[in-house]
Amino acid sequence: MATTFITGIAQRPGRSKLKTAQDSIFYIENPKKTRNGELVTAFRCSPKSAPLEMLYEQSLREQETGRKVVQKYDGRKKSYLLMTMRQSFAPGEVTAEQAHRIGCELAERFLGKKYQYVVATHIDKAHIHNHVIFNIVGSDGKKFRQTKFTPRHLRDLSDRLCRENNLSVVEPTEWQDRRYTNEKVTSYRTIIKIDIERCIHAARDYEDFLNRMRELYYVTDTGSVLKFRHRTNGQQRPVRSYTLGNGYTRQELLARANSEEEIFDPVTISQKLRNIEAMIRAVGFIRENGTDFDRQTERLSKTMEQTQTTLEEMRRKVAVAQSIGTCFDVLEQNGRVYDQYKSGSFTEQEAREHEDKINLYESALATLRGNKIKTDGAAREKFRAELSAIQEQTAELEKQVRRIREQINRTEKVREVSERVDADDPIIASKKGGKHLGR
């Protein structure tokens, strides 16, 4: 069971933007709460320099648009600097590692790859919980917009992840479920067709077919038209059978019910063509790889695991290198302002106006010195060359992961086709983009 919460982080009174961001992010990264930082993950930034990198991305947006990210509004309306969300689990239901993995998946699904974020799992309380702080400005330069539907969307994603990991979820009351449900309901016509097929296959004759349908439907047989209205599912008006498509007029249903053989073939020409295409592809795959699907899947899964481990290590290296590169960019962009500030040529008013740039410069300088990296031009070019090489290696590993995943999916599809052929299933290949309809 997991509860969720989302809100904004505004610039705190008497503190700069950088100080506000540092206080918020460094709080959730507290080593005492996150097992010395083991339960901290960042995306498109480094945990140690996340405040600097997020505010730098905001400064780039301000330069492009000429508008401040944090606006000053009159009244109750607020303009946020960052966004934060929390996911709390029931005591004893998850381990720290499982909670952190679910928190990372929640952040990835909710934010995509658009916003910089930091995920931290706190284990200092009985209820393990995740904190996520993300930049309010995305990679496209647009700000995150929270609406009245945002908390609901976050909760639905969290519940879906809990179900995928065999965890309990908070069940809504009957009134909430009726008001807020977004479940897609199968149409009445589809339900009628499904019940007709079920009853007509079990019926001995036409009268037996009508009697079986009457158990669920109000049936009207005028001699030329057959009508059905469900007794319990809320259907208001009867549906004429001939409007359901080919094979569903009264005469056709009469002939099908009284015939010992199946007159109406539910498998369409398009479905048969998809079946043939699927079998041809399966035969080609089996000739090349054999029919031991379990061994193939196991081998591909091991390769996938090894490749993903290497890929995660490379991504960590990229994140660190990008953080250093951001620090160099900050120094290059704000160096002139900082030199004027240090030389004392700024008035007090000018110093306040450039406070954000000065703070960013000092934070970037401290980060580079803390990593024992020189700040001259040669060091900058060297780092950029290293970053480019690491990014190329990472891109190649990502291609390998995609290829392996495609091979696994193809193996599973061929396995499914093979099993359906063995079972004489008339529906071997599913319609592309279609969904299985249930009651």
MIDREN-249852 format. One record per residue: z, y, x of N, C-alpha, C in turn. Coordinates in steps of 0.2 Angstrom, whole numbers, plus 5000, padded with zeros to 4 digits. Each point is the difference from the previous one (the first is absolute). Layout:
MIDREN-249852
ZYXZYXZYX ...
//
This chain:
MIDREN-249852
500049945004500050064996500050065004 499650054999499950065004499950064995 500450055002499950074996499750055005 499650044997499750055004500150074998 499950055004500150074999499550045005 499850054997499550055004500250074999 500050045005500150074999499750045006 500050065000499850045006500650035004 499850025006500550035005499750075001 500450054998499950075001500350025007 499750065002500350035006500750024999 500549985004500750024998500150075002 500450034997500250075001500350015007 499850055004500350015007499749955005 499549964998499749955005499350015000 499749995006499350005001499749944996 499350005000499749944997500149945005 499950015006500149955005500749975000 500550044999500749985000500149964994 499750024994500149974994499749935000 499449995003499649945001500449955004 500350035006500349965005500749974997 500350044996500749984997499849944995 499550014996499849954995499849935003 499550015005499749945002500549965005 500450045004500449975005500649974996 500250034994500549964997499849934998 499449994997499849944998499949955006 499950035006499949965006500649985003 500650024997500649995004500149935003 500149995006500049945003500649954997 500550044998500649964997499849974994 499650034996499849974994499349965000 499750005005499349965001500049955005 500649985002500049955006499750025006 500250065002499750035007499350024999 499850014994499350025000499549944998 500249945000499649954999499750004993 500350034995499850004993499750074999 499650025004499750074999499249995002 499650024995499349995001499650074998 499550025004499750064999499349994999 499650044996499350005000499750065001 499550005005499650065002500550055004 500549985002500550045004500549955004 500450035004500549965004500750024997 500449954999500750024997500350055003 500050015007500450055004499750074999 499350004999499750075000499750014993 500249964995499750014993500150074997 500650035001500050074997499550055003 499950005007499550045003499349984998 499849944999499449984998499850024993 500549994996499950024993499950074999 500450045003499950075000499450035003 499849975005499450025004499449984995 500049954996499449994996500050054994 500650024998500150064995499750065003 500150015006499850075003499250005001 499749945001499349995000499750024993 500449984995499750014993500150074999 500550045002500150074999499550045003 499849985006499450035004499449994996 499849944997499449994997499950044993 500650004997500050034993500250075000 500450025005500350074999500650014996 500249944997500650004995500649965003 500650024999500649975002500149944996 500249955004500249934997500650014995 500550045003500650014996500050074997 499950004993499950074997500750024997 500050064999500650034998499950024992 500349964996499950024993500650034997 499950044994500650024997500249954994 500650004999500249964994500249935003 500049954996500249935001499549965004 499450025000499449965004500250005007 499949945003500249995007499349985004 500050025006499549985005500349965005 499849935001500349965004499649995007 500549995005499749995007499849935001 500449954998499949935001500249974993 499849934999500249964995500449945002 500549984996500449945002500049964994 500049935001500249954995500449955002 500449974995500549955002499949944996 500149945003499949934997500749965001 500449994995500649975001500049934997 500349955004500049934998500749984997 500049954996500749974998500349975006 500750015000500449975006499849925001 499949985006499949935001499349974998 499650044998499349974997499550005006 500050045005499550005005500450015007 499649975005500250025007499750065002 500350035006499850065002499250005002 499849955003499349995002499550004994 500249964994499650004994500050064997 500650045000500050064996499650055004 500050005007499650055003499249984999 499849945000499349984999499850034993 500449994995499850024993500050075000 500450045004500050075000499450035003 499849965005499350025004499449994995 500049944997499549994995500050054994 500650024998500050054994499750065003 500250035006499750065002499350005001 499749945003499349995001499650004993 500349974995499650004994500150064996 500650045000500150064997499650065003 500050005007499750065003499349985003 499849945000499449985004500050025007 499550025003500050025007499850085000 500350034995499950075000500550055003 500649974999500650045002500449975006 500250045004500549985006500749984996 500349955002500649984998500449965005 500750004998500549965004500449964995 500049945001500449954996500649985004 500650014997500649985004500549954995 500249955002500449954996500750015002 500550024995500750015002500449944998 500449975004500449944999500750015000 500250075000500750015001500450004993 499749994995500349994993499949934998 500449984994499949944997499349994998 499750054997499350004997499550025006 499649965002499550025005499550044997 499850065003499550044997499650035005 499450024998499550035004499950084998 499950035006499950084999499350015003 499650034996499350025002499950085000 499850035005499950075000499350015003 499650034996499350015001499850085000 499450015004499850075000499750024993 500150064998499750024994499350025000 499750005006499350025002499749935002 499449984997499749945002499550025005 499649945002499550015005499450044998 499950004993499550044997500250084999 500650025002500250075000500350014993 500049964995500250014994500849984999 500350044996500849994999500149944995 500549965001500249954996500350044993 499849974995500250034993500449954996 500650024999500449964996500050024992 499849954996500050014993500649964997 500050004993500549974996499949925001 499449985002499849935000500149975007 500250045005500149985007500549955000 500650014998500649965000499849934997 499750004994499849944997499549965004 499550035003499549975005500449975006 500550035003500449985005500449934998 500350014994500449944998499649944998 499450014997499549944999499849975006 499850045006499949975006500549965003 500650035000500649965002500249944997 499950004993500149944996499549955002 499450025001499449955001500249975007 500250045005500249975006500649955000 500550024996500649954999499749944997 499650004995499849944997499649955005 499650045004499649965005500449975005 500650035001500549975005500649964996 499949984994500449964996500750035000 500050074999500650044998500150024993 500650014998500050024993499850084999 499950024994499850074999500450024994 500150074999500350034995499649994994 500249964995499650004994500150054995 499550044998500050054995500349984993 500350044997500249994993499449994995 500149974994499449994996499750074998 500450054999499750074999499650025005 500250005007499750025006499349965000 500149945000499449965000499450014995 500350024994499550024995499750065001 500450055003499750075001499650015006 500249965006499750025006499549945003 500049954996499649945002499350025002 499749985005499350015002499649935001 500349954996499749935000499350004997 499549975002499450004997500049944995 499950014994500049954995499349984998 499949935000499449974998499850024993 499350024999499850024993500149944995 500050034994500149954994499349955000 499550035001499449965000500049945005 500250025006500049955006500549944998 500650024997500549954997499749964995 499650034995499749964995499549955003 499650025005499549955003500449955003 500550015004500449955003500349954995 500350024995500349964995499449964996 499450034999499549964997499849945004 499950025007499849945004500549955001 500650025000500549955000500149954994 499950044994500049964994499449964998 499450025002499449974999499949945004 500350005006500049945004500549944998 500550024996500549964998499949974993 499550044996499949984993499649944999 500149974995499649944998499450024996 500050054996499550034996500150074999 499650034995500050074999500750024996 500249964995500650014997500650005004 500049955005500549995004500150065005 499450035002500050065004500350064996 499850014994500350054996500750004999 500349934999500749994999500450025007 499749985005500350025007500050075001 499550044998500050075001500550034995 500149974994500450034995500850005003 500149965005500750005002500250075004 499550035002500150065004499650064996 499649994996499650064997499949994993 499950064997499850004993499249995000 499849954997499349985001499650014993 499550045000499650014994499349975001 499849954996499449975000499650014994 499550055000499650024994499449964999 499949955004499449964999499450025005 500050075002499550025004500350045006 500650024999500450045005500749975001 500249995007500749985001500450055003 500650024998500450055002500749985003 500250035005500749985003500450065001 500749994998500550055001500649975002 500350025007500549965002500750024996 500449955000500650014995500550045004 500149995006500650035004499950055005 499450015003499950045006499850074998 500150024994499850084998499350014998 499649955000499350024998500050024993 499750064999500050034993499449984996 499450005003499449984996499749945001 499849964996499649945001499450015004 499849955005499450005004499549954997 499450024999499549964998499849965006 499949934999499949965006499350015003 499550024996499350015004500050065004 500650055000500050065005500349975006 500249945001500349985006499449985005 499449994998499549995005499649934998 499549985004499649944999500549944999 499849964995500449944999500650004996 500150064997500650014996499950024992 499350004998499950014993500349944996 500150014993500349944996499549945001 499450015000499549945000500149965007 500050045005500149975007500749975001 500550034997500749975000500049934996 499750014994500049944996499649945003 499450015004499649955003500449975006 500450055004500449975005500549964998 500450024995500649964998499849944997 499449994997499849944996499649955005 499850035006499749965005500449965005 499949945001500449965005499850035007 499450035001499950035007500150075000 500050035006500150075001499350035000 499950044994499450044999500050065004 500550045000500050065003500349995007 499650025005500250005007500350075002 500750005001500350065002499850035007 499749965004499850025006499450035000 500050075002499450044999499549985006 499450034999499549995006500250035006 500350064999500350045006500549965003 500549974996500549965003499749945004 499549974997499749945004499750025007 499750065000499750035006500550015005 500650034998500650015004500249945003 500149954996500249935002499549975005 499450014999499549975005500150045007 500050074999500150045006500649985004 500649994997500649985003500049935003 499649964997500049935003499550005006 499550045000499650005006500350035006 500450054999500450035005500549955003 500449974995500549955002499749945004 499449984998499749955004499850025007 499850065001499850035007500750005004 500550024997500650015003500349935003 499949954995500349945002499649965005 499350015000499649975006500250035006 500250075000500250035007500749995002 500549994995500750005002500349934998 499749964995500349944998500550014994 500349954997500450014994500750005001 500350005006500750005001500250075000 500150024994500250074998500750025003 500449954999500750025003500050015007 499749965004500050015007499650075002 499550014996499750075002500450064998 500349994994500550064999500650015004 500249945003500650005004499850035007 499449985002499750035007499950074999 499750024995499950084999500650044999 500549974997500650034999500450015006 500049955005500350015006499650065004 499450005000499650055003500150074998 500150004993500150064997500750035002 500549955000500750025002500050035007 499749975005500050025007499650075000 499450004997499750075000500450054997 500349994995500450054997500650035004 500349955004500550015004499850055006 499449985002499750055006499850064997 499750004994499850074996500650044999 500649974998500650054999500250035006 500049965006500250035006499650055002 499350004999499550055002500150064995 500249994994500150054995500650045003 500549975002500650045003499950045006 499549975004499850045006499650064998 499649994995499650064997500450054997 500549984996500550054997500350045006 500349975005500350035005499550055004 499449985001499550045004499850064995 499949984994499950064995500550055000 500649985000500650055000500050045006 499849975006500050045006499450055000 499449974997499550054999500150054995 500449994995500250064996500450055003 500449985005500450045004499650055004 499549975003499550045004499750054996 499849984994499650044996500450064998 500749994998500450054998500150055006 500149975006500050055006499450045001 499449974999499450045001499950054994 500249984994499950054995500550065000 500649985001500550055000500350035006 499649985006500250035006500050075001 499550044998500050075000500550034997 500249984994500550034996500749995003 500149945003500649985003500150045007 499450015004500150045006500250084998 499750024995500250074998500750014998 500249944996500750004998500550005006 499849965005500549995006499950065004 499550045000499950065004500450064997 500249994994500450054997499650064997 499349984999499650054997500050014993 500349954996500149994993500550054998 499950034994500650044997500449944996 500550024997500549954997499649984993 499650054997499649984994499449955002 499750015006499549965002500249935002 500650005003500349935001500249964994 500250034995500149974994499449974996 499550045001499349984997499749945003 500250005007499749945004500549955001 500650004996500549955001499849935000 499649984995499749935000499649985006 499650045002499649985006500450005006 500550045001500450005006500449935000 500349984994500449944999499649945001 499450004998499549945001499950005008 499850055003499950005007500649975004 500650034999500649975003500149934999 499949984994500149934998499549955004 499450025000499549975003500149995008 500250065003500250005007500649955001 500550004996500549965001499849935000 499649984995499849934999499649985006 499650045003499649985006500549995006 500450055001500549995006500449944999 500249994994500449944998499749945002 499349995000499649945002499850015007 500250055003499850015007499350015001 499750044996499350015000499850075002 499650015005499850075002499650034995 500050075000499750044995499450035002 499749995006499550035003499349974997 499550035001499349984997499849935002 500149985007499849945002500449944996 500750014999500349954996499850004993 499850054997499750004994499449964999 499550015005499449975000500149925001 500449985004500249935002500349974993 500450034997500349974994499550004994 499550045000499550004995499549945001 499949995006499549945002500449944999 500649995001500449944998500049994993 500150054996500150004993499349974997 499450035003499449984998499949925001 500249985006499949935002500449954995 500650024999500549964995499750004993 499750064998499850004993499349954999 499650005005499549965000500249925000 500549985004500349945000500349984993 500350054997500349994993499549994995 499450045000499549994995499749935001 499949985006499749935001500449954997 500750005001500549964997500050004992 499950064998500050004992499349974998 499550015003499449964998500149935000 500349975005500249935001500449984994 500550044998500449984995499649994993 499650054999499550004994499649945000 499749985006499649945000500449944998 500549995003500549944999500250004993 500150064997500250004993499549984995 499350025002499549984996499849935001 500149975006500049935000500549964996 500650025000500549974996499850004993 499850064997499850014993499449954999 499550005004499449964999500249935000 500549975004500249935000500449994993 500450054998500349984993499550004995 499550045000499550004994499649945000 499949975006499649945001500449944997 500750015002500449954998500149994992 500050074997500050004993499449974996 499450025003499449984998500049925000 500249975006500049935001500449974995 500650024998500549974996499750014993 499750054998499750014993499449954999 499649995005499549954999500349934999 500549985004500349944999500349994993 500250054998500450004993499550014994 499350015002499550014995500150064996 500350055003500150074996499450034999 499850024994499450044999500050075002 500650035002500050065003500250005007 499549995004500249995007500150075004 499550054998500150065004500250054995 500550045001500250064996499650065000 499950034995499650065000500350055004 499550035004500350055005500350064997 500650025002500450054997500349994993 499949944998500349984993500749985001 500450004994500749984999500149954995 500449955002500249954995500450034995 499849984994500350034994500549954997 500650024998500549964997500250034994 500549974997500250024993500550055001 
//
